Amino acid sequence: MLAQSIFNSLALGMSYVLMSCGLTLVFGVALLINWPHGALYMLGAYGVYYVYAGLGVNYFLALLISITLVGALGMLIEKVINYPLGQTGLLRIMGASLGAMWFLEGLVLIAFGEEDKKVPTVFPGKMNLFGAVLPVDRAVVMIIAFVIMFALYYVLQKTKEGKSIRAVAQDRVYASLQGISVRRSRLLSMGIGCGLAGLAGGLLAPIYYVNPFMGAMPMLKAIIVVTVGGMGSISGSVIVGLALGFVEGFGYAYLGTWTTVIIFTLLIVVLLIRPQGLLGRLSVE
Amino acid sequence: MSMIYGIAAMGWILTNRTGEFSLGQAGFIAIGSYSSALLTTKLGISFWMALPLAGMVGTVIAAGIGSVVLRLRGLYFGLVSFAFAEVIRLIITGTPFLGGGAGIFDIPAPSPIRFPGLKPLEFSGRVPLYYLCLFLFLVSAYVFWRLDGSRPGKTFRAIAQNGKLAESVGIYEMKHKVQAFAIGCFFTGVAGSFYAHYLNMLTPAMFNIEQSLWVFLCAVLGGVRSIVFGPLLGALVMTVVSNMLRSYGSFEPLVVGLMLSVICLYLPGGLISIGAQIVRWLPLDLTRKKQGEVKTEENGWQSR
């Protein structure tokens, strides 16, 4: 029972981590919340639904296609909305990107209809581990998520592009004085971040149902994780994402609906005591 | 419907005048409508008493929350208010006394007013309720208009422009921010109260995140610079467009989303500024001449 709860929480937490890492990456570099993130998650899931379940392409290839397209779409959003409106304040960016979110949801709604769609499981079967029953597909998702997190860590720490992204997140003025193109770093981080959202959607599509409005809940959770963990802090997102998975995994088993109340109250308390988040260092006016 | 959102959006703009933006107005609509519904169904108080009382409840809660939470700025205040709205909704869902997830039903319509010597004024159908709503809207629009033009309104704007500078000339920043938030939430509560009696029923699901965003978007779409006409226009357009499209099936999110994006991208002042913007786009001789004149004047001044 305990091992089962731990596995469930871990699987839930890893999906939050994937979502919120993309969000926090974009926030760190561009200093804005990427509101269509949930819609991009949904698009990632629909991409896999269409290419893998509809056209019958190999699952991993479908996942790759889906991530690439969603990442490109994220870059397009950056080009059309976020960058041109960058100087004009939060309100207009929020309005425009919420509009983009509804636009994407509406597009999928018209193309696929509003009913739940099921993507056939890629890895059927269950396995027993430490006395807990663990579906293989969830285990695979967890492994892929771990691998991706390490890959992201490597890219950000070691490659030139990753370093430039981190430099811009630290101080955009000094970064541009060093010859780093802030615009390019923003575009890159948006591509990576949205690609991560697409990946999360594509990975979870065979586990859950696919629906045009499926992005709202993960988006909400990702905002909570990113705020508590510290906006722009990837390690904060990883830790808090996993923690949220555990709070929910155990909370729903023992407390029921009040878990969500507790989570939101904790969010308010954290914001009041440490507005920059537990591991954050950025402060936004 | 659009009037209700219009009132709520005006309340939002008043908070925004001090430079903060709230993403949790649905929470205050919920507070207003639930307190009004409870007062009328459980205690048997008439609608006319419950309406201002609901606003008062909104004010008190907003003042209490605001005096703690308004210490945060910008995005962080937005996020806290957003979390607060969710907490309110979840508490309502989890409390059987408040109707739980199923909601409250049979909320009475406003009771008739009797003037001596005249026929009683009935509020049973949709049409009288519409006029009542119009009346409420006009009253709150007048209050907001006067408030915005008077000393408090100017104080709020001064805080938004530069809080530290405003403090240096003796404006207590926190006090005025809480004031603006509380007054805004009074009218949001009133709008919520009317909403409850208009629909006759309430469920917590009506006050989700989308509702909060809707209030915010009405204000942004209409234009935040004008406190009365901006929200009215925004709420009108949003409600009419989404209601019209709902009958055509699933086009609603697509069109509303597109409309929002385009307006936010190309109309900096919101819909209210569309006239001025069109004039700027058109290559009119009139405007060119004016620019030319201004230029020569500048040159003349420089050469002097």
Interface residues (C-beta under 8 A of the other chain):
Chain A: I33 V80 I81 P84 L85 T88 L90 L91 R92 I93 M94 G95 A96 S97 L98 G99 A100 M101 W102 F103 L104 E105 G106 L107 L109 I110 G113 E114 A216 L220 I223 I224 T227 T257 W258 T260 V261 F264 T265 L267 I268 L271 L272 P275 V284 E285
Chain B: N16 F21 V68 V69 R71 L72 R73 G74 L75 Y76 L79 V80 A83 F84 E86 V87 L90 I91 T93 G94 I209 L213 F216 L217 V220 L221 V224 S250 F251 E252 P253 L254 V255 V256 G257 L258 M259 L260 S261 V262 I263 C264 L265 P268
